[in-house]
């Protein structure tokens, strides 16, 4: 902040912590007295000029969004405005809350005007010929200043005022430092602050003052509010500083903290994060080895590290060389989900240990079979560690207890420990939470240190299996799995990484598959298009499993189909009532909520938990499941009873509801429409079902043939928009949508059909921009814009191949691959102008699209 005092570290730690908390409320009101607070007390009140440090902080705070600043003074409003010269964004309130605007006096009733006149005349009589006593006229009051009088005169004047006009009806008395004010309006600074709070719908108030009159405001504070008293004397304020310059330092700290909360700390580009996974949960780590995201015990549970969407106060686990500097690079160990971050003289190796089915004995203790984050530091330099766990997205304060070979995390609803032999931790209070910091000399430690974050356990015992053996044991299943895949020659390494990423999004205990690893990463920086994708969408999961089947792995698909069978069973025989998405356990989501204390990634709010799309009708979800069933049956050569049951239910659901309008796959929060894509997916459901009964069943199903043909005829006739010359987003709508490419990708129209060719050209013209394809440009009812969707780009690549445009497909595929992060991961979207990723990360859609395109480029005839 320009002009901010540099000595913010001198602020009392308890006050720093309180400022840190209040800086993160959604709507903040900052109110200050003027004399003795923003401006030092001077003998001549006309020379009371505010400190430049205070003015700089007040101006900057008033310019922040969701932040209101007010100066509440005993001065008349005109004098306050003239002296302070603060911008119009700062609300000025004069006369102890009597004046909220310059025209206030004109609204006084004749009766009050008459009282004010009598009051003025009486006070003139009292102070006549009294040396050092001055009257100050205000619109609704008169102040008697005794600062310049000797003690005897001061006492006589105050007694005369209190025994005389102060006793009149309709007169309110306010006493301050060497001033007594009589007003015809019954108000004080406390009621003024309350009125401002109500007007601004403030979540919390910070009030700073030095005078006796400020006690009315301090007394009205409550809940998360903060009162700061300047100087000595009894006070109702919770905190105290000695001088106005110290108040300026507090305002500077508040400004810095709130700026970070509103706009986010330095935001690492989304695509540069790498994902750790162990089949039970996932975590994200930055290119500088800062762990910024980890939910436990499941990926849709609350986060213990949420720095990604809340900044450092929301929890992180950082490791870096003491000397600082950027790493040389970061990479996955080949065929694994283990990440290595390398500096000269330091390598940090991170992985999530695969949980065992039973607890693992360790010495005389037991280490839980729950997830364990393992971080191995090797090298020769001095390394800084900072461990800041913040359970429940930072909503639960925890204590860190050094004990034996590590730390215990106390205060959460389950045991957590950090095993860290050889590390001496310094635990400090940090904004109401505790953070552990350490400095480790790797040379003195023999070149290696291991720290393990153990969930579900308070054990700090040494693990009986050496850490390098545990690492190999954790990595071997990933390596064995990827070695069995049928990888294409096209972008072979990228396809392998995409496959591992999709495998990492699979929840092994249930068979569900995440749409993405995160919540609320923005589709537009600073925007509101921030959604929670840490759940299992029937559509996304089926398409993910299908991509892995295409690579030769059937295990994930079989587990997912069992999970779907369980979801269907819970509908009580009504598969048409399936929700679009479920928790990883296969149950309905709770209500969508906002964590309004988190600033969001790069200040992109709100941060959401849950997803309201859970209640939408999306008729397309049955198509990808039927398509997956057919692919599994073809690869395996048979169909299981449970899979026949799922297939029958999919067709039954389509037969009951295909003719209805729905919300569509993009989940726009708009009234339902007859979406072309949804109708195509209904057609594909029955088409793939017919394929299965013909290839793996006991004959044909004439009723299914009739249903398929009826749906196909309907969408081909009504989905075509003559004015547009293409298949549009919905019946009768002229807007284009990338999902309409499935009119051909599904097989409903042959590749050479002129209607498919026309639709491809129209989508290319309307929705492609360089290396990306946008979903649509129609109004979805939300403000802002979004990036191009990688899955839509993949669909256009396939459409190019199907329509004979191989060179265009190859070029667009190369451009898509080039948008990936340095370790090969893709979020949901890409902004071609800012050249950075957007949306939740890593996104299953994006990686399955890349896999599908690479396989098609390999397999389709050149």
Order of alpha helices (4+ residues) and beta strands (2+ residues): alpha-beta-alpha-beta-alpha-beta-alpha-beta-beta-alpha-beta-beta-alpha-beta-alpha-beta-beta-alpha-beta-beta-beta-beta-alpha-beta-beta-beta-beta-beta-beta-beta-beta-alpha-beta-beta-beta-beta-beta-beta-alpha-alpha-beta-alpha-alpha-beta-beta-beta-alpha-alpha-alpha-alpha-beta-beta-alpha-alpha-beta-beta-beta-alpha-alpha-beta-beta-alpha
